[in-house]
Amino acid sequence: MDLNSESVKKVLSKYKFRDLAVEELQKVSRLHADMEVKSGTYTFSDSLQKDILKLVGNIPVRYQGHSYNLPILLWLVDSFPFTPPICFLRPTSSMVIREGKHVDSKGRIHLPGLHNWDHPKSSVNGLLAEMITKFEEEPPLSAKSSAHGDNPNDLLAYVSNLKVNEGGNRTDEEVKVSVIGGGDLGIAAVLSIMAKSCVDKLVLIDIPESSTKGGTVDLEIFSLPKVEVSKDLSASAGSKVVVVTANAWSDEQSYLSVVQTNVDMYRGIIPRLAQLCPKAVMLIASQPVDIMTHVAWRQSHLLPTQVIGVGCNLDSERLSHIINISLVANNTGKQAWVIGELSENNKVAVWGNLEPGTDQLQALTPVSNSTKPLMDRALEMLKGRGQRSWSVGLSIASIIHSIVTDQRKIHSVTTLAEGWGGIGSKVFLSLPCILGENGSTRLAGLALGSEDEMKLRESVACQVNLFMQLRL
């Protein structure tokens, strides 16, 4: 790896953490000698172009005893290594991209290691190791149908005919879901999940610390098939999804005290749930959902892809319905998501840009001057609809259905927002994520308009301020 070429030195001199960047690149060179560092011009989502460094090379991937060379490209922004690389596959003209869990249609790579990048714990070598592991499970490239006679190490022709799971398939193992909290929301979630018929067993756990109670006795009296009622967290063991609906506050508390009461309650249940269900997706519905999802992530020590909140999923589904049914003729199937904090008056929305003639998402796009009147009217119609227990329960069921059936559907759920759209703080906000059996994969960020950007920044600042006052 040549770090002494004039073009590389010129670009590297502008890096904010030049010495650390050089040290990281030297570590890569020691483990991946064929990786080359070059300078290049990267175009960001807001059309800004910048000269930055890129790592170009191949990673070795084995599949069913055969070895393949996977061409990749890692762009290193000028705040590297504190900002994660922007990673792409580099297919030749004879290769096609297999869109899947970790690769989108444009070849951009999405991995938990990028989602949760935290230098110096995170490194490029660690990221490359994760790529190899994930791509050995699901090869992201294959040969074009006319190229089967070419070199399989270059074209991955061996796997070109593999059937890739497109989502919506059930496995043979038992699908178990646990709901923590026996109040109105817990009961609504149970009934909605069972109505979806996507689970084999559902456990409702009524914990004594929660102030939301009352429905478990009726469920015990009028027993439902596949539903078990318990007061013991250990009954959740082996769950694919754990939903936490419990709250522990009283009406006489200040807002900060309300949140702290929930934090204290979580301290007694979240670590235990993570121990009992280490591979589960934890879905948070306690309030305030943005803060409590962050708390659950901290206390559980699970991957951020495993800990999500119900967030703005309900608002997003309502928004798309309003746009397509009430405001746009002929139900054109427009997709939109509400992002940011769960708030009545501070809503931010983004569009989904679909590939022409398909329902495949190409990219998220901000609200433009031409679409602002339509979006403003839709958001105005969305106001005042509230977050009733039964409606949130339906939203929970929709999220769980996408997870346990590995549907790969996009939901706006509460997730770690650090690094998205330039957010530098460890905060949890609702963002469009692909949901499947392994949890969430956050979609790439975008540049928002100034008004929406200000709303998002205000949400981040408020959340950081509140979080600093909590005793975790």
Rosetta blueprint (number, residue, H / E / L):
1 M L
2 D L
3 L L
4 N L
5 S L
6 E H
7 S H
8 V H
9 K H
10 K H
11 V H
12 L H
13 S L
14 K L
15 Y L
16 K L
17 F L
18 R H
19 D H
20 L H
21 A H
22 V H
23 E H
24 E H
25 L H
26 Q H
27 K H
28 V H
29 S H
30 R H
31 L H
32 H L
33 A L
34 D L
35 M L
36 E E
37 V E
38 K E
39 S E
40 G E
41 T E
42 Y E
43 T E
44 F L
45 S L
46 D L
47 S L
48 L L
49 Q E
50 K E
51 D E
52 I E
53 L E
54 K E
55 L E
56 V E
57 G E
58 N E
59 I E
60 P E
61 V E
62 R E
63 Y E
64 Q L
65 G L
66 H E
67 S E
68 Y E
69 N E
70 L E
71 P E
72 I E
73 L E
74 L E
75 W E
76 L E
77 V L
78 D L
79 S L
80 F L
81 P L
82 F L
83 T L
84 P L
85 P L
86 I E
87 C E
88 F E
89 L E
90 R L
91 P L
92 T L
93 S L
94 S L
95 M E
96 V E
97 I E
98 R L
99 E L
100 G L
101 K L
102 H L
103 V E
104 D L
105 S L
106 K L
107 G L
108 R E
109 I E
110 H L
111 L L
112 P H
113 G H
114 L H
115 H H
116 N L
117 W L
118 D L
119 H L
120 P L
121 K L
122 S L
123 S L
124 V H
125 N H
126 G H
127 L H
128 L H
129 A H
130 E H
131 M H
132 I H
133 T H
134 K H
135 F H
136 E H
137 E H
138 E L
139 P L
140 P L
141 L E
142 S E
143 A E
144 K L
145 S H
146 S H
147 A H
148 H L
149 G L
150 D L
151 N L
152 P H
153 N H
154 D H
155 L H
156 L L
157 A H
158 Y H
159 V H
160 S L
161 N L
162 L L
163 K L
164 V L
165 N L
166 E L
167 G L
168 G L
169 N L
170 R L
171 T L
172 D L
173 E L
174 E L
175 V L
176 K E
177 V E
178 S E
179 V E
180 I E
181 G L
182 G L
183 G L
184 D H
185 L H
186 G H
187 I H
188 A H
189 A H
190 V H
191 L H
192 S H
193 I H
194 M H
195 A H
196 K H
197 S L
198 C L
199 V L
200 D L
201 K E
202 L E
203 V E
204 L E
205 I E
206 D L
207 I L
208 P L
209 E L
210 S L
211 S L
212 T L
213 K L
214 G L
215 G L
216 T H
217 V H
218 D H
219 L H
220 E H
221 I H
222 F L
223 S L
224 L L
225 P L
226 K L
227 V E
228 E E
229 V E
230 S E
231 K L
232 D L
233 L H
234 S H
235 A H
236 S H
237 A L
238 G L
239 S L
240 K L
241 V E
242 V E
243 V E
244 V E
245 T L
246 A L
247 N L
248 A L
249 W L
250 S L
251 D L
252 E L
253 Q L
254 S L
255 Y H
256 L H
257 S H
258 V H
259 V H
260 Q H
261 T H
262 N H
263 V H
264 D H
265 M H
266 Y H
267 R H
268 G H
269 I H
270 I H
271 P H
272 R H
273 L H
274 A H
275 Q H
276 L H
277 C L
278 P L
279 K L
280 A L
281 V E
282 M E
283 L E
284 I E
285 A L
286 S L
287 Q L
288 P L
289 V H
290 D H
291 I H
292 M H
293 T H
294 H H
295 V H
296 A H
297 W H
298 R H
299 Q H
300 S H
301 H L
302 L L
303 L L
304 P H
305 T H
306 Q H
307 V E
308 I E
309 G E
310 V L
311 G L
312 C L
313 N H
314 L H
315 D H
316 S H
317 E H
318 R H
319 L H
320 S H
321 H H
322 I H
323 I H
324 N H
325 I H
326 S H
327 L H
328 V L
329 A L
330 N L
331 N L
332 T L
333 G L
334 K L
335 Q E
336 A E
337 W E
338 V E
339 I E
340 G E
341 E L
342 L L
343 S L
344 E L
345 N L
346 N L
347 K L
348 V E
349 A E
350 V E
351 W E
352 G E
353 N E
354 L E
355 E L
356 P L
357 G L
358 T L
359 D L
360 Q L
361 L E
362 Q E
363 A E
364 L E
365 T E
366 P E
367 V L
368 S L
369 N L
370 S L
371 T L
372 K H
373 P H
374 L H
375 M H
376 D H
377 R H
378 A H
379 L H
380 E H
381 M H
382 L H
383 K L
384 G L
385 R L
386 G L
387 Q L
388 R L
389 S H
390 W H
391 S H
392 V H
393 G H
394 L H
395 S H
396 I H
397 A H
398 S H
399 I H
400 I H
401 H H
402 S H
403 I H
404 V H
405 T L
406 D L
407 Q L
408 R L
409 K E
410 I E
411 H E
412 S E
413 V E
414 T E
415 T E
416 L E
417 A L
418 E L
419 G L
420 W H
421 G H
422 G H
423 I L
424 G L
425 S L
426 K L
427 V L
428 F E
429 L E
430 S E
431 L E
432 P E
433 C E
434 I E
435 L E
436 G E
437 E L
438 N L
439 G E
440 S E
441 T E
442 R E
443 L L
444 A L
445 G L
446 L L
447 A L
448 L L
449 G L
450 S H
451 E H
452 D H
453 E H
454 M H
455 K H
456 L H
457 R H
458 E H
459 S H
460 V H
461 A H
462 C H
463 Q H
464 V H
465 N H
466 L H
467 F H
468 M H
469 Q L
470 L L
471 R L
472 L L
